[in-house]
Amino acid sequence: MAIEKVSVAGCGLMGSGIAQVCALAGFPTVVREVNDALVEKGLKGIEKNLDRLVEKGTLRAAERDAARARLKGTTKIEDLAGADIVIEAIIEQLAAKREFWRELEPRCGRHTIFASNTSSLSITEMAVSTGRPQRFVGLHFFNPVPVMKLVEVTRTIATDDAVFDEAHAFAQRLGKVPVRATDRPGFIVNRLLVPFLLDAVRALEEGVASIEDIDNSMKLGCGHPMGPLTLLDFVGHDTTYYIANIMFEEFKEKRFAPPPLLKRMVLAGWNGRKSGRGFYDYSDPKNPKPVKLL
Ligand code: 3HC
């Protein structure tokens, strides 16, 4: 059965991006947050993004209005139940995610596909808590969701082949480029990206070079759009620290172990762009300045 209606749980950075992309691709989309203020904040962010696309001439005003009309915000979990696919992008904590799926499952039709946007938690552990592990996949989007073309579509040993194919086709219908992966922490991208980011912190810790020189080296020497320390600030140090710990726990390999400097920054609340300070100070967001750390 082809996917026609979409629900998204969570309207934060990732959830709002996913909801925006789904609505723009023509899917009636319900997006849920836990309170009215968060629903409003998420939808306002999407409206701002859509307006920017119109201003740039990438989107026609009528297309913006049609996409907005396809989007419905809610705080009620039951409003998510009518969809053919539910994409979960709530807080990155296994207990919270399992609780969400347990609450939602009995309200949904048997055909509904469940998908988690998790970047590192076990899809299998979530799937088995639903009673429909054969209809459970990972759909991992990248930040900023409207811009990044990739979606990692992941399966467990219990996922039906037809469901995996349907989720893959759905990502294509969103205008994304899906890749297939299996349920191992970090999938493809974070498996390669996280050790690289952690090595950049180690290089800084060991005095190899300054923040700016490490970033410029990878930007100008390797053509990366952002240097690794800027990217850490963009993703959020708390998020990377959390993912790295999960990967270290799974693989027991030193390359996934978060370096002490990253831990100290997380403890200090210096989580990057969203907290105004990370490897750079964002007091003037258009002109970030490297901070003195050591
Ligand atoms: N939302 C929507 N659009 C955005 C955006 C956002 N948050 N940020 C930038 N854009 C758009 C801009 O409007 C612009 O569009 P245009 O080309 O049509 O004018 C385009 O993206 C480029 O933006 P800018 O010119 O302002 O700046 P850059 O050229 O530096 O691009 C970037 C910004 C796309 C974020 C680029 O720096 C980049 O690709 N950085 C790397 C991002 C990355 O690696 N993401 C993955 C993180 S890992 C992850 O998400 C996994 C998780 O599990 C941790």
Boltz pocket constraint, residues with backbone or C-beta under 6 A from the ligand:
constraints:
  - pocket:
      binder: B
      contacts: [[A, 49], [A, 56], [A, 58], [A, 119], [A, 141], [A, 142], [A, 143], [A, 144], [A, 145], [A, 146], [A, 147], [A, 148], [A, 190], [A, 225], [A, 226], [A, 231], [A, 235], [A, 239]]
      max_distance: 6.0
